[in-house]
Amino acid sequence: MKKLLLLALCALPAQAVENQAMHCQRADAVRIIEVVYPQGTALPCEVHYTKDGQTSVLWRASNEAGYCEQKAADFTQRQRDWGWQCVATAAAATPSEDTP
């Protein structure tokens, strides 16, 4: 019975996950903290940080659900502690979601 349940769960399609972004601003300076789901599913995930037009990946996860979201939330709070005003914004689509 357990094997059948496991097989049934594995056969279910993965839930599509949309990228999450925070727009942080202080005076004219802007920072973007984004949780990106390259495959459109909760894992793998990456936390992207854009500063002065340059984007870098701060964290990645392949096995731990919620890791990227927590890292992004912690980093956003750090930005706020440094005086930045941060608000949630619509995130860019993953490459697989782009229309041709």
Backbone bond lengths (Angstrom), bond angles and torsions (degrees), N, CA, C in turn:
res aa  C-N    CA-C-N  psi(-1)  N-CA   C-N-CA  omega(-1)  CA-C   N-CA-C  phi
1 M - - - 1.449 - - 1.527 111.04 -
2 K 1.342 117.73 -43.38 1.457 121.33 179.83 1.523 111.37 -62.11
3 K 1.338 116.18 -38.76 1.463 119.65 179.28 1.521 110.85 -64.08
4 L 1.337 117.34 -39.85 1.462 120.64 179.10 1.524 110.95 -64.63
5 L 1.328 117.25 -41.65 1.452 121.14 179.13 1.525 110.32 -64.03
6 L 1.308 117.05 -43.83 1.458 121.60 178.69 1.522 110.51 -61.88
7 L 1.314 117.50 -44.97 1.460 120.61 178.47 1.524 110.99 -63.04
8 A 1.314 117.35 -40.46 1.461 120.81 179.04 1.522 111.06 -63.60
9 L 1.328 117.19 -42.27 1.455 120.67 179.30 1.521 111.50 -66.43
10 C 1.307 117.50 -37.95 1.459 121.28 179.38 1.523 111.15 -68.35
11 A 1.304 117.29 -27.61 1.456 121.14 -178.70 1.525 112.60 -79.73
12 L 1.338 118.06 -15.38 1.453 120.77 -179.69 1.521 109.59 -69.12
13 P 1.323 117.44 141.18 1.462 118.75 177.50 1.525 110.39 -67.50
14 A 1.328 116.15 145.32 1.461 120.60 179.05 1.526 109.03 -70.68
15 Q 1.318 115.96 143.80 1.451 121.16 177.86 1.526 109.25 -69.18
16 A 1.311 116.73 131.56 1.460 120.88 176.18 1.527 108.73 -70.02
17 V 1.308 115.96 137.72 1.453 121.75 -178.34 1.522 108.02 -122.72
18 E 1.316 116.87 133.88 1.456 121.07 178.49 1.519 110.30 -95.72
19 N 1.338 115.04 145.63 1.452 120.42 177.01 1.520 110.25 -58.20
20 Q 1.332 115.66 152.14 1.464 122.48 178.86 1.521 107.60 -120.76
21 A 1.330 117.22 139.04 1.464 119.51 -178.69 1.515 111.34 -137.36
22 M 1.329 114.75 146.52 1.457 122.86 172.64 1.527 107.29 -120.43
23 H 1.323 116.09 131.81 1.455 123.36 178.25 1.516 106.31 -104.55
24 C 1.316 117.06 116.85 1.463 121.53 -178.74 1.526 108.88 -114.33
25 Q 1.339 115.23 134.69 1.460 119.39 -177.34 1.511 110.51 -137.72
26 R 1.337 115.03 142.05 1.465 123.21 172.63 1.519 105.83 -142.66
27 A 1.338 115.54 114.55 1.471 121.99 -172.37 1.535 107.48 57.51
28 D 1.328 118.31 -125.10 1.466 120.95 -179.24 1.528 112.81 -93.26
29 A 1.315 117.50 -3.91 1.470 121.03 -177.23 1.528 110.06 -84.32
30 V 1.329 115.83 140.83 1.463 122.42 -178.63 1.521 109.44 -128.10
31 R 1.310 115.61 139.30 1.460 122.97 173.83 1.530 107.36 -129.43
32 I 1.322 117.05 141.96 1.459 121.81 177.34 1.523 108.11 -121.63
33 I 1.330 115.85 127.72 1.464 122.30 175.59 1.514 105.41 -115.30
34 E 1.323 116.61 119.54 1.463 120.32 -173.17 1.521 111.51 -131.55
35 V 1.329 116.20 133.21 1.462 121.26 171.06 1.526 105.88 -93.12
36 V 1.329 115.55 120.33 1.464 122.15 -174.93 1.525 108.96 -113.37
37 Y 1.321 114.79 135.35 1.458 122.08 178.20 1.527 107.50 -113.92
38 P 1.345 118.30 90.17 1.462 121.81 -173.10 1.531 114.53 -55.38
39 Q 1.321 117.73 -30.28 1.461 120.59 -178.39 1.529 112.12 -104.13
40 G 1.336 117.17 4.62 1.451 120.99 179.53 1.516 114.06 76.60
41 T 1.330 117.11 11.50 1.462 123.11 177.18 1.527 108.32 -122.70
42 A 1.332 116.83 165.95 1.461 121.21 -175.57 1.527 113.65 -58.31
43 L 1.296 117.22 -30.15 1.474 122.58 176.36 1.517 108.78 -134.36
44 P 1.287 117.44 140.77 1.461 128.90 -2.21 1.530 111.04 -72.85
45 C 1.336 114.53 164.75 1.464 120.48 177.52 1.524 108.73 -142.06
46 E 1.326 114.83 162.04 1.464 122.14 177.97 1.521 108.92 -141.69
47 V 1.327 116.32 150.95 1.460 121.58 172.20 1.523 106.54 -108.29
48 H 1.331 115.65 115.94 1.458 122.17 178.64 1.526 109.23 -100.59
49 Y 1.338 115.35 142.55 1.462 121.61 178.84 1.512 107.49 -127.86
50 T 1.333 116.18 121.70 1.460 120.62 179.57 1.517 109.26 -110.72
51 K 1.330 114.56 124.89 1.462 123.05 -178.86 1.522 107.11 -140.11
52 D 1.322 116.79 128.24 1.465 121.86 179.63 1.534 112.13 53.69
53 G 1.333 115.96 37.71 1.462 120.97 177.43 1.516 114.93 78.15
54 Q 1.313 118.33 -0.23 1.461 122.79 -179.76 1.522 109.37 -108.25
55 T 1.334 116.75 128.06 1.458 121.36 -179.50 1.518 110.09 -106.67
56 S 1.334 115.44 135.17 1.462 120.71 175.24 1.522 108.45 -131.37
57 V 1.327 115.53 155.95 1.462 121.44 177.20 1.521 107.24 -94.84
58 L 1.337 115.91 118.96 1.468 120.43 -178.90 1.521 112.29 -88.17
59 W 1.341 117.01 -39.69 1.461 121.70 -178.96 1.517 109.94 -143.46
60 R 1.341 115.67 153.64 1.467 123.64 174.95 1.519 108.26 -137.41
61 A 1.334 115.31 152.54 1.467 119.75 173.53 1.521 108.67 -146.44
62 S 1.318 114.93 141.57 1.464 121.57 176.21 1.517 112.13 -120.83
63 N 1.337 116.70 -19.52 1.460 120.23 -172.59 1.518 115.40 -121.78
64 E 1.326 118.23 -18.34 1.466 120.42 -172.96 1.529 111.07 -113.75
65 A 1.330 116.07 102.33 1.461 120.91 178.34 1.520 109.75 -61.13
66 G 1.327 116.73 138.23 1.452 121.85 178.97 1.518 114.57 88.61
67 Y 1.321 118.17 -11.02 1.474 121.77 -177.17 1.525 111.14 -61.87
68 C 1.332 116.74 -51.28 1.467 120.34 -177.51 1.526 111.24 -64.21
69 E 1.323 115.72 -41.26 1.458 120.19 -179.65 1.530 111.14 -62.13
70 Q 1.337 116.52 -41.53 1.466 120.38 179.41 1.523 111.15 -68.13
71 K 1.332 117.34 -43.03 1.469 120.83 178.61 1.525 110.61 -61.38
72 A 1.348 116.75 -42.57 1.465 120.76 179.45 1.526 110.54 -64.95
73 A 1.328 117.33 -42.25 1.470 121.20 179.27 1.527 110.60 -63.56
74 D 1.327 117.10 -43.23 1.464 121.20 179.05 1.531 111.03 -63.15
75 F 1.341 116.16 -42.87 1.463 120.60 -179.08 1.531 110.42 -68.66
76 T 1.315 117.10 -37.36 1.468 120.76 176.33 1.526 109.85 -62.29
77 Q 1.313 117.22 -42.89 1.469 120.25 178.48 1.522 110.54 -62.83
78 R 1.319 116.92 -38.98 1.464 120.46 177.42 1.530 110.22 -61.23
79 Q 1.354 116.43 -42.03 1.462 120.03 177.29 1.534 110.39 -59.84
80 R 1.323 116.18 -44.87 1.467 120.40 178.64 1.532 110.94 -60.85
81 D 1.322 116.49 -41.26 1.462 120.80 178.51 1.529 111.18 -61.67
82 W 1.340 116.71 -28.29 1.465 122.37 178.70 1.526 112.35 -86.29
83 G 1.348 117.51 4.07 1.452 120.77 176.03 1.516 116.28 99.73
84 W 1.315 117.60 6.38 1.460 120.96 178.40 1.525 109.90 -82.76
85 Q 1.333 116.22 146.49 1.460 122.75 173.74 1.525 106.63 -98.34
86 C 1.334 118.08 118.27 1.464 121.87 -175.19 1.522 110.54 -119.05
87 V 1.334 115.71 134.35 1.462 121.94 176.90 1.522 108.91 -136.20
88 A 1.326 115.72 149.25 1.460 121.16 177.23 1.522 109.07 -71.05
89 T 1.335 115.84 140.85 1.464 121.54 178.36 1.517 109.14 -134.55
90 A 1.313 115.80 168.38 1.466 120.08 174.35 1.523 107.94 -69.56
91 A 1.312 115.52 133.38 1.467 120.53 -178.64 1.515 109.52 -92.47
92 A 1.304 115.61 158.44 1.460 121.51 176.39 1.514 109.86 -68.98
93 A 1.308 117.39 152.08 1.461 121.93 178.69 1.515 110.13 -72.85
94 T 1.340 116.17 151.68 1.447 120.08 173.90 1.520 107.71 -70.68
95 P 1.336 119.32 158.40 1.457 120.96 -178.66 1.523 113.14 -54.74
96 S 1.325 118.42 -33.99 1.460 120.69 -178.63 1.522 111.64 -70.10
97 E 1.325 117.74 -18.69 1.458 121.43 -179.60 1.518 112.71 -90.74
98 D 1.319 117.59 -12.92 1.461 120.80 -179.48 1.509 110.00 -66.59
99 T 1.305 115.46 143.52 1.456 118.50 176.43 1.512 109.46 -86.10
100 P 1.326 117.92 147.00 1.475 119.28 -178.29 1.505 112.68 -68.96
